[in-house]
Amino acid sequence: MEGNIVKHIIASSIEHAWYLALDKVMPKGRKYLIDAGSSVGEHRMSEKLIIEMHTPGARPLAPLMPEGSGISPPTTEEKVYAYLESLISPEKKTNQHYTYGQDLWWQVEEVIRYFKKYGFGTACCHMPVGRPESFFFYNRDVDYDEMIIVKDRNTGDILWTRHITNSWNKNEKEEVSSQCLRGVDVWVENGKIYFWCYFRSQDLWGGFPENYGGLQLLKEYMAGILGVEDGPMISTSKDLHVYEYAWLTALMRIKKDEGILAR
């Protein structure tokens, strides 16, 4: 009989979760060649993981490397704080296909308004990222173009617009991709705010600490506005991975021999 399909980690901080996840992925993860999507032709080491972080607000948010190890940290505290902007702003740079903020920026304020109006006894406050049509980002054979308009029902005033297109993928040299973060579930329980985040795919080495550091800052912002305490965060990913370029460095960090990669 096969073991558990999904592995479960209980950690304290984001850094602790990152380290424990590396220790799961690198020794026994699925090693595979990427055939389609982004980073085609590269190899990944991957695991399916659910991670509970009980004190994700512990500082620093960016992982620290052991003194004298010579290992370059995967990100910095400054980059984590800068990443928050991509979660709360609808703007994207010309070289970006999307940002999570395009979907999240207005939902954050709406969730806050909803909690304030109706109270915390609700399971309605899920903030989705991406749309079903996002799969057309990968399809170079069709054109996808959509304009979303949100109006005030009483006045008819336009409150928000969003234009989504896959026109950027007409360039055959452009790497195709779609949103990796697919949702943030938010709830308040026992006076604390919780996040449950789902990534369909996530880079563990550099992406995980930056992603969750930024999401933690967002959670703290919402906690402050709502007048509640900061609470735990749960991470779910079916493909939490380390790219081949970082394998040796990751093994150095968890003090495992590179002979593991020969399997």
Secondary structure, 3 states (H helix, E strand, C coil): CCCCCCEEEEECCHHHHHHHHHHHHHHHCEEEECCCCCCCCCEEEEEEEEEEECCCCCCCCCCCCCCCCCCCCCCCHHHHHHHHHHHHCCCCCCCCCCCCHHHHHHHHHHHHHHHHHHCCCCCCCEEECCCHHHHHHCCCCCCCEEEEEEECCCCCCEEEEEEEECHHHHCCCCCCCCCCEEEEEEEEECCEEEEEEEECCEECCCHHHHHHHHHHHHHHHHHHHHCCEEEEEEEEEEEEEEEHHHHHHHHHHCCCCHHHHHC
